[in-house]
């Protein structure tokens, strides 16, 4: 990895916030809440679909300590989307802070604020609500039926594709004649897979603390991935000037997309503006499960045509996506289902993608790591395994012979962006073949593929292996912008301010490393401050795998400007041309004489002596493209034929993420994403009863994987360099979750000969299929 060429990047530096976390310093939103802050809680709907006929809050407001009880009658009716995305948002404006209609069990009916939790809980019990109960729509396959109830019948919503059919959004694109190409192909296959509604489960629940400062400006401290989007949306829904809102993101205890929306901020801020007092809203674990975001559950059908050798001729993908009660991220997630999967197989003559995104009376779906790509890949990679079986070839060979190569492109890049048209681009860096080669050898893929499967049972257990390939992106091209500012101190250290949002991923550390590398200083000479809409420059926030690439380029650009200023200043003092000077080890050095001037001396002189001024700079970056990281995943599983329990034995993922700026952090991203994907494959699904009530929205009943029970997990990074990335880097945060889920399906098929097409793989489902096939 050419480690010796760099001082700070491409090295596993310790995270810049490690010490504060180890020492338990107050860094999370809840740590900032003062004792006199009002407690805010929300009254939730017990019905999946109902109109509110009347609300009597008289008893509630009379309880001692209650400051306010707010219903739809007390707030302006302003439609908006909670989705924290670029502006104008591609999601429907179908949401209201408080509405006359509730659309899922847990939807907000009233906001209660009081001096302590006890009086607020008592007040919630005293609110009397009379409902007109409506028939709910709980099945995504029935949502568009002509006799299904209309979920969004309000006249003032906008951006809904077809409210009469409960269609939040719809998208379609095609290249070539798909039907004709498939019909004329030697091999024709079809596969439908279902990916369930699951939850991100960040360890920190959603939380917001709000107050008015000495200038009567609204200050919002919140566990958000998107502080600048939050400020913009809050200004709209509160009808409050944006210039008078400040949003601060402290340390986050995880997000994974669940906090890429305006979830708690509006309600706490509403109370502060109504009462003039500090207020805080901290979700319970059940509220985080139900009232933030879930994964969009999808039924994805893929049809392919191929020749006798297994070369694809056409791919036809249809995705039916369930956005739940509201359309947050509806169109963009569905588009990523196609745009981050189909270009991987670019040798086809024809390709089509169609998606219907439907409303149901279930909790709202939104952003979740992978953002649609895992759903699309579940069906697409499965059908390529089916193609391998049809042709009698190794699945890895079939996939590799059809994939995009370095220097190649796909028309889909130009056609499909996220909620809009995309950007034409080529794969400037693509080491997918190398990822596959390393995994193939070190995992011993060919040997295991030959020797495992039915007929090799031992002690009632059988093993199988699976493989899968994936691509993702790095930010949203020509949409997402990031910026950074730096100023020099008189000891030669620097303050770096960024709008980028660290979710616990280590982005503050990565950005610090980039700045330190450009300026040739130790990382402790860079003091980073992030995510304060008053104090830091603009950044879209943490999503779309954008931070390292987009925010990293912004920091690099800014540091280069600072370096130029340092050289310019030193050239005047040293009487040398700027072209003859360079920076090294916290000094400006002359190529001609070898003489040097320390940054500390430059800082001191620029403040007190010669040509006095502040050395500072601001830089920005918008990507002209979205470089693709690539990954190959291999997995060995063991199936107990008596119990139906699937146990992952070994998982190996090999990634091309460009040059890893901090290899240890990059490997941690891959390992963590692997566990999340395994959890979805084997355990995780939010379930509801026949009336839409959640039945497992707690950590007691919703099982997530722990690190000790899912075998050996190995992550590797190949040597790669992305020419448009900061020091050759691409993204790594999302791609790790794309492959392990479908790899388990492929491994289970290898072990049993049964093609499972839905997850999670619960034991009852597996035992039923084994019994049907007579497998013992």
Order of alpha helices (4+ residues) and beta strands (2+ residues): alpha-beta-beta-alpha-beta-beta-beta-alpha-beta-beta-alpha-beta-beta-beta-alpha-beta-alpha-beta-alpha-beta-beta-alpha-beta-alpha-alpha-alpha-alpha-alpha-beta-beta-beta-alpha-beta-alpha-beta-beta-beta-alpha-beta-beta-beta-alpha-beta-alpha-alpha
